[in-house]
Amino acid sequence: MTTTWTRRQLIDAVLDNLGVLVIGQTASDEIVSKVDTLLDPTLAQLRVLEIVDVTAPSIIGTPSPPTGGAFPIEFVLPLSDCIAWSVAGGFNLGSDPSLKVLSDQAEDTLRRLVRPGRTRRMLHVDRALRGENRRTTRGNFTQGT
C-alpha cells in the first residue's frame, strides 16, 4: 500500500471529480495540461490562505517541494476537490454549485487534517451559577436579602 500519490494520480482524481472523462477513457495530453497548469497556483493559494501547505517538510517528510510530486494519501481526496473547483472554468463547469460545495468541505477537511492536537479545555462556570452556592430560601433580590 502506497502512502503517497504522484502528481499524475492527483490530476486523474481531479478529472474524475469533474466528470469530463467517460469510464475507461484515458485523458489526453491537452486535458492533463489544463489541470497541470493550474495545479501549482491552487496549491500556492491553499498555502497562502493557511489552509494546508503540502510542500512543507513536516507533512511529507521530504524536501520542499516534494520530489517527483508526491502527495500524502490523506490529502488526496480533499485536494482533488479543491483543485477541481479551481479548474472548473476551463471545462465550462464554473457555475456548477456541487463543485463549490465540495471545495468548501474539502478546505474544512484540510484544516482539520493539519491542525495541532487539542489540549484539554475546561469550562469554567461562575460561582454564582453553581448549585452549591445558591440560597435554599427565597430572598428579595432588590433589597439584597
GILINSUL-V672659 format. One record per backbone hydrogen bond with DSSP energy under -1.0 kcal/mol. CO is the residue of the C=O (numbers start at 0). NH is the residue of the N-H. Records with the same first field share a line. If there is no record, write none. Layout:
# GILINSUL-V672659
CO = NH, NH
This chain:
# GILINSUL-V672659
2 = 72
4 = 70
5 = 9
6 = 10
7 = 11
8 = 12
9 = 13
10 = 14
11 = 15
12 = 16
13 = 17
14 = 18, 19
21 = 24
27 = 31
28 = 32
29 = 33
30 = 34
31 = 35
32 = 36
37 = 41
38 = 42
39 = 43
40 = 44
41 = 45
42 = 46
43 = 47
44 = 48
45 = 50, 51
46 = 49
52 = 55
55 = 58, 59
56 = 60
65 = 68
70 = 4
71 = 74
74 = 78
75 = 79
76 = 80
77 = 81
78 = 82
79 = 83
80 = 84
81 = 85
82 = 86
87 = 90, 92
88 = 91
92 = 95
95 = 99
96 = 100
97 = 101
98 = 102
99 = 103
100 = 104
101 = 105
102 = 106
103 = 107
104 = 108
105 = 109
106 = 110
107 = 111
108 = 112
109 = 113
125 = 128
139 = 144
